[in-house]
Amino acid sequence: MIQDYQQAEKFLADRTAKLGMDFGLERMERVLRKLGNPERSIPCIHIAGSNGKGSTLTFLKHILVAEGYRVGTFTSPYLEKLNEQIMIDEEMISDNKLVECLNYLLPVLNEAEQEGDYLTAFEVTTILAFLHFKNEQPDILIIETGLGGRLDSTNVIEPLLEIITSISLEHTNILGNSLSKIATEKAGIIKNGTSVVTGVKDEEALEPLAKQAEKMNAALYTLGKEFKILNRSHPENQEVFTVKWREYLLENLHISMLGSHQVENAALAVISSILLSETYRFSIREESISKGLASARWKGRFEIVSNQPLIILDGAHNVSGINSLLSTIDDRYPNCDIHILFAALKDKDYTKMIQMIEQKAASITFTEIPLERMNEAEELFKHSRHPHKDVKKDWVEGINEILAKMKDRDMLLVTGSLYFLASIRPYIVNEIIRKS
C-alpha cells in the first residue's frame, strides 16, 4: 500500500532503475484489459514528433478550454513534480488522487508480474493517467507520446485525430538512423479512418506519413500544402500571424510563446481544432481559437523567467531544437552576449549541438545532473572548441559564477535537455529570481 506522494515517486523511481525502457504494447494491452480498458472511455487526440509536442498540446488545450471544454492531458517529462504529467485543464492530479490510482493499480500490477509482465515506470504512469481520466471524465484527452510512436506505451488509444509535429534525427539507436525510419515509427500512431495534421516539411520524412495515412484510410493535412502560415510578424514578446485553411483566413492570431517554430506549432493546433469542429462532435468558434492561443503558456520553452538579469530557459534537446532556439535568439536578442549553461543526454547528437551553440555563445559552461542517461560535464567539455568554456559538475556553482560576471545587456541561457531543466528550474525561480 502506497501511503503518500513520496512513496509513489519512489515506487516509480525504483521501477525506472530496475527496468529502464522496454518498448512494446503487449504488456500494456494485457494490463489495460484487466482494468476494463479505461483508455477507451473518453475521445482523444494523439501527438507525436521530435520537437513541438508539448507546445502544440498546450496551444490546442487552451483553445478547447477557451470554448468551455474540460481537457485531460498527459505529457512528459515533468519539470518540477510528477503530477504535472497528468492534468485536467490547468489542474494537476492531486497527491491523494495519484496515490489512490496507484493503489487501485497495484494488485493488477502484482498479478501481471506473476504472469511475467513487468511494466516500466512510464507504462505505469500512462495507466495512472488513464485511470484518473476515467474517474474524472473530462470532455476530451490530448495524449503525448513518450518516445517514437509505434511501440510507445501511449499507442494503445484510438484517437479521433493524430498530430505529428516534426521529424528530426533523434534516438537513432532506438528509432532508426534516417528521417524515413524515424518517420515510420512516428507514423505508427495513425489509426484507421482518422485525420492527421503534420508540420513535417522534409519529403523523406513526409513519404512514410503519407503511405501510412493512405494505408489507414486517414486524411493527411500538411503545413505548407493543405494549410499555410501568412503575414508573420514578431512585435515585442509575442508572435502575430494568419493561418490560411481552404478559403478561410484566420487573421491576427497572437501567441506569447516566441519563435517561428511556435507559430508552426500553433498552426497545427488551429487546424486540429477546426477538424474537431468540422469532422467530429466538437464546436469551436474562431473567437475561442484566438483567445486560447493568446493565453497559452508552457514552462521551459523559451521561457523568460527574469528580465533583469535576463535569464531564459529552453528545453531544446536535439539539433532541430537548438536550431529553432538560436533562430529565435537571432530574432529577439541579436545584440546580446549569451552565456550558456549546457547539459545533454548521451543519446543525443551533442557534438553537433555544441558546435551550433558555439557560434552564438560569449561563454559556455558545461554541467550535469545525476541521471543515468546524462552526459558527464567533462565529456561535453572535451567536444567544445570555444575559447571561453568552463566545466562545473555542480550546476548551482555554474549558475552563480555566470550571473556574477554578467553585464547589463548579457543573457544567461540554460538549455540542452528537458530533464536538466526539470532539475534546475525550481532553484532558479525560487532561490535566484524571487530573492533578487
N, C-alpha and C positions, 0 to 999 in steps of 0.2 A: 504493500500500500504506500503510495506516494503522499507525503504529508503537506508539502508546500512547494513554492516555485523553485527554491534552491535544490530540492531533491529532484524535481522534474528536469531541471537544467543539467544536473549531474547525471541523471539516468541517460539523457541523450548524448552528453559528452562521452560517457563511458562506452556507449554504443559506437560512436564515431571512432574512438581509439581502438576498439576491438574489431569492428567490421569495415571501417573505411567506406569506400564507394564500391558498389556492386550493382551493375546496371542490368535491367530486365524487368518485365512486367508480371511474370507468373506469380511470384510471391505476393505482390500487391493484390493481384486479382483474386487469389485464394483467400487472403485475409479479408478483403472487402466483401466477398461473398458471405463469409461467416458473420459479418456485421450488417448484412442486409443491403449492401451497396448504397451507402449514404451519398456517394458521389453522383448518383443519378437523380437526386431529389430536387435539384434546382437548375434552371437554364444557365449555361456558362459560355465563356469565351476563353480561348486558349492562346497564349502568347509565347512565341519562341524567338530566338535571334541572338546574334553575337553581342550586339550592343543595343541599347534603347528599350529593352523590355520594360524595365521599371518605370521609365519616364512615360512611355506610351500607355502603360497601365494606369498611371496616375492621371494623365490627361483624360482618358476615357472614363475613369471612375468619377472624376469631378464633373464631367458632362452629365453622366447619369444621375449623380446626386443632385445637380442643379435642376434636373427635371423632376426630382422628388422620389427617385428610386432608392431603395436600400441596396447597397452593393458590398458583397463579400469579396475580399481579395486575399490571395496567397502569393507571397513574394519571398525572394531570398537573394543574398544573405541579409540578416538584420544588422542594423548599425549600433544599437545600444542594448536592446533587450529582445529575447526570443519572441515575445508576444507580438512584436511588430510584424512578423511574418503572416499573422492571421488577424485580419481586421474586418470590421463592418463599418462602412463609411470611414470616419476618422477615429473610430474607437477600436483599440487593440483588444484582443481576447484578454479577459481578466486573469489574474493568477489563479483564482479559485476555479474558474471555468476550464482553464488549461489543465489543472490538476484533476478536475472531475473527468474530463475527456480521457486523460491518460489512465486514470484508474479504471474507467469503463473498458479501455482497450487492453489493459494488462492481461486479464485472463485469456483473451483471444490470442495475444502475442505468445503467451506461455504454451497454449495449445498448438499454435503454429510451429513453435520451436521443437516441440515433441515430435512433430511430423517432418522436421528438417528445414523449415522455412525461418531463416533468421533475417529480420528486416533491419535495414540500415537506419541511422538516425534521421536521414532525410525522408525515407519512406514513412517512418513513424510520424514525423511532423506533418507530412502531407495528409495522412489519415486523420490526425488530430484536427486539421483544418476542415476536412470533410464532415467529421462528427460535429464540430462546432457549428458549421453552416446548416447542417440538417436540424440541429436543435433550435437555431435562431431564425431560420427561414427568411433570409434576405431575398430580394426580388431576382437578383442575378449575381453570378460569380465571375470574377476575372482571375484566371489561374495562370501563373507564370511558370514556365519550365525551369528546372534547376540547371541542367546541362544537356545540350543536344535537343532531343525531341522524341525520336522513335522509341528509345528504350528508357526515357526519363519516367520517373515514378508518377508524374502527373498525367501521363498519357493513357490513363485509364478512363478519362472523361469522354463524354460525347457532346462536343460543343456545338453551338449554333454557328459560330464562325471562328476562324483562326487568324491571328496576326503574326506574320514573320517579319520582324523589323529590319534586320540587316544580316549579312553573312560576311564573315571575315575569317582569316586563318587563326584559329584558337583551339586549344585542347586537341591538337593534331594527333597526339598519341592515343586518343580515345575516339575522336570523330572522323579521323582521316586527314591526309596531308594535302588536300586540294580543296578549292572552293566547291567544286562539284560534289565531292564526297561529303563535305560538311553540310551542304545544302540538302543532300539526300537524307541525311539524319534529321535535319530540322523539318523537312517536308513530311516526315513520318507522323506529324501531328494532324495532317489533313485527313478529315473523315468524309465519308460518303455524303454527297448532296449538300455540302456546306458552302459558305462563302469564305474566300481567303483574301486578306488585304496584306500587301507587302511593300516595303520600301527598298527592296533589293534592286540594285541597278546593274550589276555585273552580269553579262549574258551567260557566263559559265555557271554562275550560281542560280540564275533565273530558270535555266533549262530544266533542272530536276524538279523545281517547284511546279513549273507548267506541266511536266509529264505526270507528276503525282496528282495534280488537280484534275487533269483530264481523265486519268485512271479512276479517280474517285467521283467523277461527275460533279466536281466542285467549281464554282465560278471564281476566277482569279482576277483581282483588281490590283494593278501595279502602278506605283508612283511614277509619274513621267509619261504614262500611257493612258490608262483609264481616268486618272485624276492628276492634277498638276498644282504646283505652288506658284503663285504670281505675286509680283509687287512687294517683295520682302524689303523691309527697312528695319533698322535697329536703333531707335532712339534710346536714350539713357535708361538702363535697367529693364528693357523689355524688347520683345520682337513683335513686329506687326507684319501681317501677310494676308493674302487671299487664297482660298482653295477653290479651284475650278473642278466641278463634277458634272459631267454631261452638259446640259445647257445652263446649269446653275453656277452662280458665283457667290461664295460665302466670303464677304469682304470685311476688311478692317478687323481681323481677328488678332487679339493681343495675348501674349504669354510673357511670364516673368522668368521662365527658365531659359537661359541665354544660349545662343549658338544656332547655326543653320541646321545642325543635326536635330536640335529640339523642335525647330519648325517642322522638320520632316516627321518626327515622332508625333507631333500634334496633328499633322495632316492625316496620319494613319488612324488616329483616334476619331477625327472628324468623319472620315469615310466609314469607319466601323459603326459609328453612331447613326449615320444616315442609313446604312444597310440594316441595322436593327429596326429602324422605323419602316423601311420600305419592304423588307422581306419577312420580318418576324412581328411579334405582337406588341412591340415597344413603340411608344410615341415620344419623339424627341424633337423639340422645337429649335429653330435656329438661335433663338434667344438663349436657350439653355446651353447650346454649344459654345456660344460666345462667352457666357458667364462662367461656365465650367472651365474653359481653357484659361481664362484670366485668373481664376482662383487657385490653379494647380501649383503645388509646391512639392519638391522631392529632395530630401536631405542627401547631401553628398554628391550632388550633380551640379557642378559649377556653383557651389553654394558659397555665397559671400557672407561669412559669419562675422566679419568685422571690416569696417572701412578705415579705422584708424587705431592700430595699424591695419593695412589691407591684408586679410587672410582669406584665402579661397581653398575650399576642399572639393576635390573632384575624384570620383571613383574610377577614372579611366584605367582599365586593367588589361588592355591589349593594344596592339599597334593602331587599329582603327580608332579606338577610344582616345588615345594620345593625339592622333591626328586631328580629331574633332576639337579636343581641348585646346591645342595650340592655335587652331584656326580661330576659335572664339577669343582667345587672348589677343591675337593679332587685330581682331575687330574692335575689341573693347579697351585694351590696355597696350597700345603699340609702343609707348614710351616708358614703360615700367622696367625697373631692374627686378628680375624674378629670381627669388631664392627658393629652390625646390627641395622639399623633404620627400624622399622617394623610397618605396619598398615594393617588391613584386614577388609573385609566386614563381616557383620553379618551372611550372609547366607553361609559362608564357614566353613569348619572344622578347625577353627582357633586354637582350643585347641591342635589338633594333629600337626598342622603346627608349633606352638610354641614349642612343645616337640621336634620336629625334629631340629629346628634351635638351640635349647639349647645345642644340642650335639656338635656343631661346634663353638659356639659364645664365644668370650672373654667377650663381654658385649652385652646387648640388651637394646635398648631404644624404648619404645612403644609410638606411637603418633597417630594422627588422622587428617582428613580433614573434612570440613563441607559438608557432603553428607549424605543423609538420610539412605542409606544402610551401611554406615561406622560404624564400632565398635568404641565405646569410648576407648580412650587410657587406662583409668583406668580399664576397663573390661578386656582388653588384659593383662595388668599388673597382675591382680589377678590370671590369669591362668598360670603364669610363676613361676617356682621354681629356676630360675637361680640366683646364688649368686651375680652377678653383673648386676642387672636390674635397669632400671630407667623409669620414665614416664614423657613425655613432650607433653602437649597438643599443644604447639607451636613448629611445626617441624623445623622452622628456628633455634630456640634456641637449639633444639636437635642436628641438623647437626653441628652447630658451637661448641657445647660442645664436641661432638665426635672428630671432627677434631683437637681441641685444645689438646686432650690427646693422639692422635695417635703418635706412633713412626715410624721410617723409614720403617719397614717391616710389618706394620699394614695395614688393609683394612677397608674402610667404604663400607658396603653393604646395599643398600636400596632396600627393597623388600616387598612382601605381597599382592600387589594389583596394577593392571594397572591404576586404577583410581587415586590411591595415587601417582604413578609415574608421571602421567599426570599433577598433581598439582605442584609437586616439581622439576621436571626435568629442567624447564626453569631457576629456581633460581640457581640450582647447576651449570648449564652450563654457565649462564650469569653473575651471581654475585660472584661465588666462583672460577671457573676454569679460566675464562677469566681475572679475576683481580689478579690471583695468579702469 
